[in-house]
Amino acid sequence: MKIVHEQQEAQGRFALYENEQFAGEITYTKLGENKISIDHTIVEKAFGGKGFGKVLVLEIAAYARANNIKVVPICTYAKAVFEKDTTLHDLMA
């Protein structure tokens, strides 16, 4: 598994690759200097059921924590993960 962070101006994504194949992504938008919104999380059907969605949410959470950024999880999947995992509550804006 490989996760690549791509960023352009106010938007970015973390793309997950399994055996060099695109498996999914989580996208975000910057909301100022210290806040981002998680807009969308998707895992390709061929890679479903492997926990890749949660891996992507935890990756963006680690990025936010390392960069002192608060998160607004707009994506329903990301929002559910953030609400259930109490270790992520400090990141929520």
C-alpha positions in Angstrom: 0.0 0.0 0.0 1.2 3.5 -0.9 -0.4 6.8 -0.1 0.5 9.9 -2.1 -0.4 13.4 -1.0 -1.1 15.8 -3.8 -1.9 19.5 -3.2 -2.8 22.4 -5.6 -3.6 25.8 -4.2 -6.6 25.4 -1.9 -7.4 21.8 -2.7 -5.7 18.5 -2.1 -6.0 14.7 -1.9 -4.5 11.6 -0.4 -4.5 8.9 -3.1 -4.1 5.3 -2.0 -2.5 2.7 -4.3 -2.5 -1.1 -3.8 0.0 -3.0 -5.9 0.5 0.1 -8.1 -3.3 0.3 -8.8 -5.4 3.3 -7.7 -7.6 2.0 -4.8 -9.1 5.2 -3.4 -8.8 8.8 -2.3 -9.8 11.3 0.2 -10.1 15.0 -0.9 -10.0 18.2 1.1 -10.3 21.9 0.7 -8.3 24.5 2.7 -10.5 26.8 4.7 -7.9 29.4 5.7 -4.5 28.8 7.2 -5.4 26.3 9.9 -8.6 24.5 8.8 -9.6 22.0 6.1 -12.8 20.4 5.1 -12.8 16.7 4.1 -15.0 16.8 1.0 -15.1 13.2 -0.3 -13.8 9.7 0.5 -14.0 7.0 -2.1 -12.6 3.4 -2.4 -12.8 1.6 -5.7 -15.2 -1.4 -5.6 -12.4 -3.9 -6.3 -10.8 -2.8 -3.1 -13.8 -2.6 -0.9 -14.0 -4.3 2.5 -10.3 -3.9 3.2 -10.5 -0.9 5.5 -8.9 1.5 3.0 -11.5 4.2 3.7 -10.5 4.3 7.3 -6.8 4.2 6.4 -7.4 7.4 4.3 -9.3 9.2 7.1 -6.5 8.4 9.6 -3.9 9.6 7.1 -5.6 13.0 6.7 -6.0 13.1 10.5 -2.2 12.5 10.9 -1.5 15.2 8.4 -3.8 17.7 10.2 -2.3 16.9 13.6 1.3 17.3 12.3 0.4 20.6 10.8 -1.8 22.0 13.6 -4.9 22.0 11.3 -8.5 21.6 12.4 -10.8 19.5 10.3 -14.4 19.9 9.2 -15.5 16.5 8.0 -18.2 17.2 5.4 -18.0 13.8 3.8 -20.5 11.5 5.6 -18.0 8.6 5.9 -15.2 10.8 7.3 -17.7 12.4 9.7 -18.8 9.0 11.0 -15.1 8.0 11.6 -14.3 11.2 13.4 -17.4 11.0 15.6 -16.8 7.3 16.6 -13.0 7.6 17.2 -12.5 9.7 20.3 -8.8 10.1 19.5 -9.8 12.3 16.6 -12.2 14.7 18.4 -9.4 17.2 19.2 -9.0 17.8 15.4 -12.6 18.7 14.7 -13.3 22.4 14.1 
